[in-house]
Amino acid sequence: MLLLAWIAFITPIVAQDNVDLEMMYRIKTEGIQKSQIQDLSFHLTDFIGPRLSGSTNLRNARAWTSRKFQEWGLSNVKIDAWGEFGRGWNVKKSYIAMKAPYYAQIIGYPKAWTDGTAGQVSSEVVLLEISTDADLEKYRGKIRGKIVMAPANLTLNPAFEAEAKRWTEEELEQRKEISTGVQPSRYTPEALAQMRAQRELDQKLATFLLEEGVALRLTGTRGSFGTVFHTRAGSYSNDKKPTVPEIEIAAEHYGRIYRLIKNGKPVTVEAEVQVEWLDDDYKGYNVLAEIPGTDKTLKSEIVMLGAHMDSWHAGTGANDNAAGVVVMMEAIRILKALGVQPKRTIRIAIWGEEEQGLHGSRGYVQQYVADRTKKEKKAEWDKISAYYNLDNGSGKIRGIYVEGNDMVVPIFEKWLEPFHELGANTVTRRNTGSTDHVAFDAVGVPGFQFIQDPIDYGKGYHTNMDLYERMQFADMTQAAVIIAALVYNTAQRDEKLPRKPWN
Amino acid sequence: MLLLAWIAFITPIVAQDNVDLEMMYRIKTEGIQKSQIQDLSFHLTDFIGPRLSGSTNLRNARAWTSRKFQEWGLSNVKIDAWGEFGRGWNVKKSYIAMKAPYYAQIIGYPKAWTDGTAGQVSSEVVLLEISTDADLEKYRGKIRGKIVMAPANLTLNPAFEAEAKRWTEEELEQRKEISTGVQPSRYTPEALAQMRAQRELDQKLATFLLEEGVALRLTGTRGSFGTVFHTRAGSYSNDKKPTVPEIEIAAEHYGRIYRLIKNGKPVTVEAEVQVEWLDDDYKGYNVLAEIPGTDKTLKSEIVMLGAHMDSWHAGTGANDNAAGVVVMMEAIRILKALGVQPKRTIRIAIWGEEEQGLHGSRGYVQQYVADRTKKEKKAEWDKISAYYNLDNGSGKIRGIYVEGNDMVVPIFEKWLEPFHELGANTVTRRNTGSTDHVAFDAVGVPGFQFIQDPIDYGKGYHTNMDLYERMQFADMTQAAVIIAALVYNTAQRDEKLPRKPWN
């Protein structure tokens, strides 16, 4: 009751947020009738390919994106170094199969930034059963040139729930609820100590395997039915040490090798990994472009929209996050095509190196917006009205997370009104984490991410199967229209969007 | 109402079908407390591997199964040739990847009985757009040593329904309904003519590609997210001609190559397939074993249970049909372990070569039961009371299909009573097709297949992902118990099960 009364009280101050319905109509028409979503998606996924941070393909993707921005007539297009990332890495060949007890292909991918094998390697697989430092000694002197693996985690349950889904109205309503209780720590001190001990043991094991001259390490991974999730091995830093080559393989194939060895049946695996290291440029980059503002006083202010370009390496990063990049590109294309003359400057930022820690967006913020640790504001801190981000796949927009910023709730509720019949009607005070809007929110600049229908996102992101076929073009068309509208409204609003205080 | 009255009328004649509850209890106890399901499943899938008809692994599987039968003390264990199958074929190596526009692994498998490539082959992929004979000429002289493919079928929809499911009581009830209308032919004469024309064109194309010296043909296939369905290329017959090597690849990977070429971006693929042909034995085999009957007059009569051992070649044929084989092995193991002295002889048959046309079971029937085309009865026609088959994955038994045999309905309803709380309570008059019970039913000998929960069967059978992890051991334990019970009841019944007339 209190809350409702309070919203009623602040509603009048947002009268300025009545939307320009004619512009909304024009945005919808351009976005739906002249969509370039499918063509952009093809180019970024099939043609450019996977875009691991530092890889040749990511460089190609930056070049392609900036060419597109120039083609469309955007201003101040630049590929902007945010700082130092590390070495580039490309897979040149990858093959793995079981040779005995019978020949069987294995679905497996080199972990990111792993070293290659010494040509084709082949050996009986040694099962390493290590739970303490002392266990390492059991294998000393016995694993040179061998392929090794740890025991498997065997549980793979059938999927009694649909992999693909859309949020129901009821679920969206639940998504608005805010817990006011203090959340208990997720881990007990004992659990934390155990995790720390495990991490230390893992590091010792990695060093041990390298010293012992292991030929290849096999790792199991999440996923099933041929879908393989990715992680990374070793480091991409300039001064990285060599690592044991590592391939992560489909859970079922890993389980088979494990069960065979445990039952006393020797398993022989053959494999080859060739990789290429790039040492000509250690920097990381974002691609920036603008529609310049036209209002005499407001044009120095900025509305940003963006998404990350980098992906994991065995799919083509379709839902994570070619989808976001394509939607943001399309949103600014729509505005440019309509010849919009915004009051504030509209800037798109296609981030690099998100997957390793939001490096692109954090680097940008550090350089231009604010130093988070020193709590120092920089030139753009006061200029950016809002940053809009998309990074939850290609499902359509159902609403927006406002990161606890109560003051923007009535504004977004108003702005989403023309899009209710397209399925977007939920404004939640909740936080959502783990992608580039966080870099802005962390320094008190409004950064927003959208509620999207999950479709196949959860099943496919960070996997070998995050491919063109996962992308929902009709949904992405809706998302581009809505984002273009919010960006436009933000650019035209009398005031910048209200902010949470930044200490 | 009529139907109910009729069932009430025939109920008295099945008084003999009251079940021996103590024996049911003993079967359940042995099956549940001493289950060997998991161990047998491991051996048949992980350890033996895929069991394509004619392959070395299928030979190993027959040997292993017959050793198990001997170990358990079954009688008259034999590996029984049913006739001639054809050549054996094993994959010795398989590798495929995209080299340009960037390196990317491809999930793909040689089609069954394809020839190998001439070492590692590599070429730009040529897209063959052929819809008439005349189109072939466009490619004459231009595809020697090339890798070729046809246009892709691009639709891959997200799965908004769960892949795994159990039947609801309502769905089971619906499964009892029988349509009395005449089914219209599935195809119009025009559609049939078109299919025939397409088949002729396909054959011409295959010959053309061979004559033109194509290096490798790529084919798309059903499935998504890394799951690849299998088909076969060429022939396994003794006098087979050479064929163009053929690899079927994941739908997404096939789609990517197609889209790139259609958009004018050349694609290079490299691949290697090594296969081995076996010409030392063209025969096909079943594995047979018995618990001999003990009743003076009835012991010459037989109750049979069985499942097919052969599978497709890139998974390990777990749900299709190691599951059926293991359940049937376990069912007879339970009866043997209990020291059952059945009136009739109980015979298990583990069929070979089912996937290419029920060859094992049809060969057995032809040899011992009846000649279907000549309508000639043979020695066992009058002796076999019933044949029980399992071939719909590893989901538990929910009921039985009686193939229109109204006379057995009240018998099975009685016999399933002790298993209602295990989920098996549906007797449907419906037919179910396409596996080995059909060979018996076709000559008028009662052959039955069970209603099983589908779990992951539809998604995984005939795929690279039909692996150990798909098998539901608790469900298989239930199935083995129920089948042991039905087999026992059939062996002890005063009369053979009632039959449909065979003209």
HADDOCK unambig.tbl for C-alpha pairs under 7 A between the chains (distance, minus, plus):
assign (segid A and resid 46 and name CA) (segid B and resid 256 and name CA) 5.82 0.50 0.50
assign (segid A and resid 46 and name CA) (segid B and resid 260 and name CA) 6.91 0.50 0.50
assign (segid A and resid 47 and name CA) (segid B and resid 260 and name CA) 6.69 0.50 0.50
assign (segid A and resid 49 and name CA) (segid B and resid 102 and name CA) 6.99 0.50 0.50
assign (segid A and resid 91 and name CA) (segid B and resid 103 and name CA) 6.83 0.50 0.50
assign (segid A and resid 92 and name CA) (segid B and resid 103 and name CA) 6.01 0.50 0.50
assign (segid A and resid 94 and name CA) (segid B and resid 105 and name CA) 6.90 0.50 0.50
assign (segid A and resid 95 and name CA) (segid B and resid 95 and name CA) 6.86 0.50 0.50
assign (segid A and resid 102 and name CA) (segid B and resid 49 and name CA) 7.00 0.50 0.50
assign (segid A and resid 103 and name CA) (segid B and resid 91 and name CA) 6.81 0.50 0.50
assign (segid A and resid 103 and name CA) (segid B and resid 92 and name CA) 6.02 0.50 0.50
assign (segid A and resid 105 and name CA) (segid B and resid 94 and name CA) 6.90 0.50 0.50
assign (segid A and resid 156 and name CA) (segid B and resid 469 and name CA) 6.50 0.50 0.50
assign (segid A and resid 158 and name CA) (segid B and resid 164 and name CA) 5.83 0.50 0.50
assign (segid A and resid 158 and name CA) (segid B and resid 455 and name CA) 6.95 0.50 0.50
assign (segid A and resid 158 and name CA) (segid B and resid 456 and name CA) 6.59 0.50 0.50
assign (segid A and resid 159 and name CA) (segid B and resid 162 and name CA) 6.38 0.50 0.50
assign (segid A and resid 159 and name CA) (segid B and resid 163 and name CA) 5.99 0.50 0.50
assign (segid A and resid 159 and name CA) (segid B and resid 164 and name CA) 5.27 0.50 0.50
assign (segid A and resid 160 and name CA) (segid B and resid 162 and name CA) 5.38 0.50 0.50
assign (segid A and resid 160 and name CA) (segid B and resid 163 and name CA) 6.53 0.50 0.50
assign (segid A and resid 160 and name CA) (segid B and resid 164 and name CA) 4.76 0.50 0.50
assign (segid A and resid 160 and name CA) (segid B and resid 165 and name CA) 5.69 0.50 0.50
assign (segid A and resid 161 and name CA) (segid B and resid 162 and name CA) 4.64 0.50 0.50
assign (segid A and resid 162 and name CA) (segid B and resid 159 and name CA) 6.39 0.50 0.50
assign (segid A and resid 162 and name CA) (segid B and resid 160 and name CA) 5.37 0.50 0.50
assign (segid A and resid 162 and name CA) (segid B and resid 161 and name CA) 4.64 0.50 0.50
assign (segid A and resid 162 and name CA) (segid B and resid 162 and name CA) 3.61 0.50 0.50
assign (segid A and resid 162 and name CA) (segid B and resid 163 and name CA) 6.52 0.50 0.50
assign (segid A and resid 163 and name CA) (segid B and resid 159 and name CA) 5.99 0.50 0.50
assign (segid A and resid 163 and name CA) (segid B and resid 160 and name CA) 6.53 0.50 0.50
assign (segid A and resid 163 and name CA) (segid B and resid 162 and name CA) 6.53 0.50 0.50
assign (segid A and resid 164 and name CA) (segid B and resid 158 and name CA) 5.83 0.50 0.50
assign (segid A and resid 164 and name CA) (segid B and resid 159 and name CA) 5.26 0.50 0.50
assign (segid A and resid 164 and name CA) (segid B and resid 160 and name CA) 4.74 0.50 0.50
assign (segid A and resid 165 and name CA) (segid B and resid 160 and name CA) 5.68 0.50 0.50
assign (segid A and resid 225 and name CA) (segid B and resid 226 and name CA) 6.37 0.50 0.50
assign (segid A and resid 225 and name CA) (segid B and resid 227 and name CA) 5.75 0.50 0.50
assign (segid A and resid 225 and name CA) (segid B and resid 465 and name CA) 5.45 0.50 0.50
assign (segid A and resid 226 and name CA) (segid B and resid 225 and name CA) 6.36 0.50 0.50
assign (segid A and resid 226 and name CA) (segid B and resid 226 and name CA) 4.08 0.50 0.50
assign (segid A and resid 226 and name CA) (segid B and resid 227 and name CA) 5.54 0.50 0.50
assign (segid A and resid 226 and name CA) (segid B and resid 465 and name CA) 6.80 0.50 0.50
assign (segid A and resid 227 and name CA) (segid B and resid 225 and name CA) 5.76 0.50 0.50
assign (segid A and resid 227 and name CA) (segid B and resid 226 and name CA) 5.55 0.50 0.50
assign (segid A and resid 252 and name CA) (segid B and resid 467 and name CA) 6.99 0.50 0.50
assign (segid A and resid 252 and name CA) (segid B and resid 469 and name CA) 6.41 0.50 0.50
assign (segid A and resid 256 and name CA) (segid B and resid 46 and name CA) 5.80 0.50 0.50
assign (segid A and resid 260 and name CA) (segid B and resid 46 and name CA) 6.90 0.50 0.50
assign (segid A and resid 260 and name CA) (segid B and resid 47 and name CA) 6.68 0.50 0.50
assign (segid A and resid 455 and name CA) (segid B and resid 158 and name CA) 6.95 0.50 0.50
assign (segid A and resid 456 and name CA) (segid B and resid 158 and name CA) 6.56 0.50 0.50
assign (segid A and resid 465 and name CA) (segid B and resid 225 and name CA) 5.45 0.50 0.50
assign (segid A and resid 465 and name CA) (segid B and resid 226 and name CA) 6.79 0.50 0.50
assign (segid A and resid 467 and name CA) (segid B and resid 252 and name CA) 6.98 0.50 0.50
assign (segid A and resid 469 and name CA) (segid B and resid 156 and name CA) 6.49 0.50 0.50
assign (segid A and resid 469 and name CA) (segid B and resid 252 and name CA) 6.42 0.50 0.50
